[in-house]
Amino acid sequence: MGRVLDPTVAINGDLLRSLSKADLRLARLEMQWDRRDTGHLWITAALTWQRIWRGVIARRRAKKRAKARNLRRKAIIEIEKAQNSQGTDALEALDRAREADPYCDEILFIRCLRLYEDFANYAQARQVLINVKNKKDPRFLILAGRCDLALKQFDVAIDELSILIEEFEPHISHDDKNNISSLISCADDSTTTSAAEARADNYINPQQFQVMSDSIFSSAHFLRGHARAATGDWLGAQHDFFLYLSSLPHVERKHTSARTGSTDEERRAWKRRADALQAYGLAAAANENYNLAVSALTESTILFPSPVTLSLLARIHCCERQWTLAEARYRDALNIDPKSQQALVGLEQATIKHEPMPLLSDI
């Protein structure tokens, strides 16, 4: 907008009478502004009003932040109540936390976890994750994969877990991936799991592969291995189980009895590695690599004997027509659980040297 008064035109009564009321007010301001003795007053007034307005804005923002902090504090209290409770009490506390802080993804995560673990309501738990803002958060991806597996949506679970694994893959160079692939191919031809682990130490450096020891990353491989096995992709499942097994610390059972001289932490470590060896051995057996399967399952039974693992090991011996070894393993399974159907039916077939049952049958 231009000025009302032209500096080159002389100001007289006719000029002022020709102006409208609004232009006349602007002309009066221009005349006062042009005076040098009042210019500093206008600058001072403008700065004063700017300072006042900034103070008003700052106070408004401070009130909003204080309200948000109070709501967040209330939400944290309700989250703590939900974490310390189970069932409907936890869900009610999470509802109150959601009302206080509707933009907190942590509330959705805990709600999904409670629905998954306390109620086994996998469909509703999976539905909760749709409202998550940060959909690439590793915690939500691993939980989504668990829900998809429970719902038997194996292809969806593979896609979800693959997204999680690809988020970590940039930390591993192309040469390192080739080393892992060559290591797996060597392990497939190996007759002992310890030999494969010895070669793994040459390739997998704990400092270079910090992501390999990450619980979320390794769990993603373990879950994707089960999803691939359910779809019949046993080679892919064996690959994932091997990477999961490689991420676990190598543990040895120093006590013959689980109740003698062992701590809860040691027993959990034995159980975790035994489960990984069982899954890896089953995948190797499905790929008809019986030597590797026997080695992995044998180590699993040493760490944590279970009738399922012993029956599976005996069934592999039956596939190799090693009837004496099969009978011994079935009897070991019955010593742990005399009512094990796998061991009872398998022992009867191994005793008469019957054609072995399918490796992946229900019994």
Residue pairs with C-beta under 8 A, 6 or more apart in sequence:
3 30
4 19
4 23
4 26
4 27
4 30
5 11
5 27
5 30
5 31
9 15
11 31
16 24
16 27
19 27
32 38
32 42
33 39
33 42
71 100
71 101
72 100
72 101
72 104
74 96
74 97
74 100
74 101
75 97
75 98
75 100
75 101
75 104
75 107
76 97
78 93
78 94
78 96
78 97
78 100
79 93
79 94
79 97
79 106
79 107
79 110
81 89
81 90
81 93
82 89
82 90
82 91
82 93
82 94
82 97
82 110
82 111
82 114
83 90
83 110
85 93
86 114
86 118
87 118
87 119
90 110
90 114
90 118
91 111
91 114
91 115
94 107
94 110
94 111
94 114
97 104
97 107
98 104
98 107
98 111
101 107
103 133
105 132
105 133
105 134
105 137
105 140
108 128
108 129
108 131
108 132
109 132
109 139
109 140
109 143
111 128
112 125
112 126
112 128
112 129
112 140
112 143
112 147
113 125
113 143
115 121
115 122
115 124
115 125
115 128
116 122
116 125
116 143
116 146
116 147
116 150
120 150
122 147
122 150
122 151
123 151
125 143
125 147
126 144
126 147
126 148
126 151
129 135
129 140
129 143
129 144
129 147
132 140
134 140
135 141
136 163
136 167
138 164
138 167
138 216
138 217
139 216
141 160
141 161
141 163
141 164
141 220
142 161
142 164
142 216
142 219
142 220
142 223
144 160
145 157
145 160
145 161
145 164
145 220
145 223
145 224
145 227
146 223
148 154
148 156
148 157
148 160
148 227
149 157
149 223
149 226
149 227
149 230
152 230
154 227
154 228
154 230
154 231
155 227
155 231
157 223
157 224
157 227
158 224
158 227
158 228
158 231
161 220
161 223
161 224
161 227
162 224
164 216
164 217
164 220
165 217
165 220
165 221
165 224
168 211
168 214
168 217
169 177
171 210
171 211
172 209
172 211
176 203
176 208
176 209
179 203
180 203
180 204
180 243
183 196
183 199
183 200
183 203
183 204
184 238
184 239
184 242
186 196
186 199
187 193
187 196
187 199
187 200
187 242
187 292
188 238
188 284
188 287
188 289
188 292
190 196
190 199
190 291
190 292
190 295
191 291
191 292
191 295
192 295
193 277
193 292
193 295
193 296
193 299
194 299
196 292
197 246
197 250
200 246
204 212
204 246
206 213
211 217
212 218
212 243
212 246
212 247
213 247
214 247
217 247
218 243
218 244
218 247
218 248
219 244
221 240
221 241
221 243
221 244
221 247
222 240
222 241
222 244
222 276
222 279
224 236
224 240
225 236
225 237
225 238
225 239
225 240
225 241
225 244
225 279
225 283
226 237
226 279
228 234
228 236
228 237
228 240
229 237
229 279
229 282
229 283
229 286
234 283
234 286
234 287
235 287
237 279
237 283
237 286
238 280
238 283
238 284
238 286
238 287
241 276
241 279
241 280
241 283
242 280
244 276
244 279
245 273
245 276
245 277
245 280
248 272
248 273
248 276
249 269
250 273
251 266
251 269
251 270
251 273
251 303
253 270
253 302
253 303
254 261
254 262
255 261
255 262
258 267
258 270
258 304
267 304
270 303
270 304
271 303
271 304
273 300
273 303
273 304
274 300
274 301
274 303
274 304
274 306
274 309
275 300
275 304
277 296
277 297
277 299
277 300
277 303
278 296
278 297
278 300
278 306
278 308
278 309
278 312
280 296
281 292
281 293
281 294
281 295
281 296
281 297
281 300
281 312
281 313
282 293
282 297
282 312
284 290
284 292
284 293
284 296
285 293
285 312
285 316
285 319
285 359
286 359
286 360
290 316
290 319
290 320
293 316
294 313
294 316
294 317
297 309
297 312
297 313
297 316
298 313
300 309
301 309
301 310
301 313
301 332
305 332
305 336
306 336
307 333
307 334
307 336
307 337
307 340
307 342
307 343
308 333
308 340
308 342
310 329
310 330
310 332
310 333
310 336
310 343
311 329
311 330
311 333
311 340
311 342
311 343
311 346
312 342
313 329
314 325
314 326
314 327
314 328
314 329
314 330
314 333
314 343
314 346
314 347
314 350
315 326
315 342
315 346
315 356
315 357
315 359
316 359
317 323
317 325
317 326
317 329
317 350
318 326
318 346
318 349
318 350
318 356
318 357
319 356
319 359
321 353
323 350
323 353
326 346
326 350
327 347
327 350
327 351
330 343
330 346
330 347
330 350
331 343
331 347
333 340
333 342
333 343
334 340
334 343
334 344
334 347
337 343
341 363
342 363
345 357
345 363
346 357
348 354
349 355
349 356
349 357
350 356
357 363
